[in-house]
Amino acid sequence: MSEKDKKAFVLRINPELLKEIEKWAGDEFRSTNGQIEFLLNQAVKSNRRKRLNKNDTDQ
């Protein structure tokens, strides 16, 4: 996805949490924004798998 295809928005975040994410991002050679996007993508994929697995067991 190109940068122009991304939507910008304001994020209100606890300062201590932001410090942790900034450090984590640095440890993984990502920008803070990149780290947040990475974490959100992981969470969405995990949730999607859980929903799919739940639907499989319901049938």
N, C-alpha and C positions, 0 to 999 in steps of 0.2 A: 504494500500500500504506500503510495507516495505521500509526502508530507502535506500536499495540498488537499488530499482526500481525508485528512484527519480533522476531527472537530475539536476545537479548543474550548475549555470550560474552566471555571474557577473551582478549586478544591480547598475546602476548609479542613485542616488536619491538625491534630494535637502536635505541638512542637517536639515533644519527646519521640513520638512515633516518626515524625519527619526525620529527625536526627538518625534514628535507627535505619530508616530506609536509605538515607543518603550514605551511611557507612556501608550498608549492604551493597548498594549500587557500586560504590567505589571498589569493594572487594571483588565484584564480578565484572569490573571494567564497563559498566553501563552508566548512562546519565540517570539522574534521579527520575526524570520523566520516563525513560526507558524501563527502569526497574519497576515503577508503578504499573506501566502497561504490561510488562512481563507477568507480574503477579496477578493482575486482573485477568489476563488471558488464561493463566493456569487455573484460577478459580472458576472461570466460566467453563473450561473444558472438563474440570472435575465434576462440576454440577451437572453438566450435560450427560456425562457417563453415568452418574448416579440415577438420573431420571430415566435414561435408556435402560439401565439394568432393572430398575423398579418396574418399568413397563413390561419388560421381558418376563419377570416373575409373576406379574399380575395376570398374564394370559394363560 
